[in-house]
Amino acid sequence: MPTYQIRAPTTGLPQGVVMAASPGSLHSPQQLAEEATRKRELRLMKNREAAKECRRRKKEYVKCLESRVAVLEVQNKKLIEELETLKDICSPKTD
């Protein structure tokens, strides 16, 4: 089983020196609320764009399927006509 050692973090600071937070990193409640609002608006905007793209792709997919259905219906109709023709040719004629 491996053994683990706990080491003090290695920083370039001398022993006993503590880093203080920069003044820019301290936010008032109003700034935090504005930041949250901005993030929410950004998320909503991205979501709207994603939804718009999803609807576009779905519309394109449905259009492709409708086109395929039309082609297959024509092909099916031709095959049915060919089958009827072959049945007429192969069936014994009784006069």
Kinemage of the C-alpha trace (Angstrom):
@kinemage 1
@onewidth
@group {chain A} dominant
@subgroup {mainchain}
@vectorlist {calphas} color= white
{ca met a 1} P 0.000 0.000 0.000
{ca pro a 2} L 1.495 3.380 -0.951
{ca thr a 3} L 2.230 5.880 1.777
{ca tyr a 4} L 1.359 9.508 1.388
{ca gln a 5} L 3.132 12.493 2.819
{ca ile a 6} L 1.505 15.818 3.523
{ca arg a 7} L 3.655 18.711 2.395
{ca ala a 8} L 3.213 22.415 2.823
{ca pro a 9} L 2.296 24.191 -0.429
{ca thr a 10} L 5.311 25.527 -2.219
{ca thr a 11} L 4.982 29.201 -3.040
{ca gly a 12} L 7.493 31.884 -3.799
{ca leu a 13} L 6.477 33.755 -0.647
{ca pro a 14} L 8.700 33.866 2.410
{ca gln a 15} L 7.600 31.976 5.522
{ca gly a 16} L 4.732 33.741 7.315
{ca val a 17} L 3.716 36.034 4.431
{ca val a 18} L 0.033 35.782 3.605
{ca met a 19} L -1.459 36.953 0.325
{ca ala a 20} L -4.371 39.344 0.696
{ca ala a 21} L -7.227 39.469 -1.749
{ca ser a 22} L -6.936 42.249 -4.284
{ca pro a 23} L -9.434 45.099 -3.913
{ca gly a 24} L -10.967 44.228 -7.284
{ca ser a 25} L -11.945 40.765 -6.107
{ca leu a 26} L -14.187 42.040 -3.308
{ca his a 27} L -17.718 42.640 -4.557
{ca ser a 28} L -20.656 44.370 -2.981
{ca pro a 29} L -24.021 42.605 -2.904
{ca gln a 30} L -25.205 44.907 -5.691
{ca gln a 31} L -22.251 43.932 -7.892
{ca leu a 32} L -22.894 40.243 -7.180
{ca ala a 33} L -26.567 40.675 -8.136
{ca glu a 34} L -25.615 42.501 -11.348
{ca glu a 35} L -23.116 39.759 -12.194
{ca ala a 36} L -25.756 37.075 -11.571
{ca thr a 37} L -28.233 38.963 -13.752
{ca arg a 38} L -25.649 39.334 -16.515
{ca lys a 39} L -24.787 35.629 -16.378
{ca arg a 40} L -28.484 34.703 -16.441
{ca glu a 41} L -29.118 36.916 -19.469
{ca leu a 42} L -26.115 35.417 -21.244
{ca arg a 43} L -27.317 31.880 -20.453
{ca leu a 44} L -30.842 32.694 -21.667
{ca met a 45} L -29.472 34.216 -24.871
{ca lys a 46} L -27.326 31.140 -25.547
{ca asn a 47} L -30.301 28.905 -24.817
{ca arg a 48} L -32.497 30.848 -27.266
{ca glu a 49} L -29.849 30.500 -29.967
{ca ala a 50} L -29.481 26.772 -29.284
{ca ala a 51} L -33.261 26.300 -29.398
{ca lys a 52} L -33.458 28.242 -32.661
{ca glu a 53} L -30.727 26.057 -34.201
{ca cys a 54} L -32.458 22.913 -32.920
{ca arg a 55} L -35.755 23.958 -34.535
{ca arg a 56} L -33.936 24.709 -37.808
{ca arg a 57} L -32.262 21.280 -37.835
{ca lys a 58} L -35.550 19.559 -37.009
{ca lys a 59} L -37.336 21.399 -39.821
{ca glu a 60} L -34.584 20.374 -42.247
{ca tyr a 61} L -34.801 16.753 -41.033
{ca val a 62} L -38.595 16.652 -41.475
{ca lys a 63} L -38.274 18.187 -44.943
{ca cys a 64} L -35.746 15.483 -45.885
{ca leu a 65} L -38.080 12.756 -44.576
{ca glu a 66} L -41.034 14.178 -46.511
{ca ser a 67} L -38.945 14.208 -49.669
{ca arg a 68} L -37.924 10.593 -49.079
{ca val a 69} L -41.562 9.585 -48.519
{ca ala a 70} L -42.538 11.173 -51.838
{ca val a 71} L -39.772 9.308 -53.689
{ca leu a 72} L -40.691 6.006 -52.042
{ca glu a 73} L -44.390 6.473 -52.834
{ca val a 74} L -43.568 6.973 -56.523
{ca gln a 75} L -41.284 3.929 -56.457
{ca asn a 76} L -43.972 1.856 -54.727
{ca lys a 77} L -46.566 2.877 -57.302
{ca lys a 78} L -44.240 1.864 -60.148
{ca leu a 79} L -43.524 -1.490 -58.512
{ca ile a 80} L -47.236 -2.178 -58.035
{ca glu a 81} L -47.862 -1.397 -61.716
{ca glu a 82} L -44.976 -3.662 -62.715
{ca leu a 83} L -46.355 -6.439 -60.513
{ca glu a 84} L -49.789 -6.134 -62.136
{ca thr a 85} L -48.187 -6.229 -65.583
{ca leu a 86} L -46.205 -9.354 -64.691
{ca lys a 87} L -49.298 -11.002 -63.225
{ca asp a 88} L -51.171 -10.351 -66.471
{ca ile a 89} L -48.310 -11.818 -68.523
{ca cys a 90} L -47.853 -14.904 -66.352
{ca ser a 91} L -51.427 -15.785 -65.581
{ca pro a 92} L -52.950 -18.447 -67.856
{ca lys a 93} L -55.380 -16.908 -70.298
{ca thr a 94} L -58.733 -18.643 -70.486
{ca asp a 95} L -60.830 -17.871 -73.507
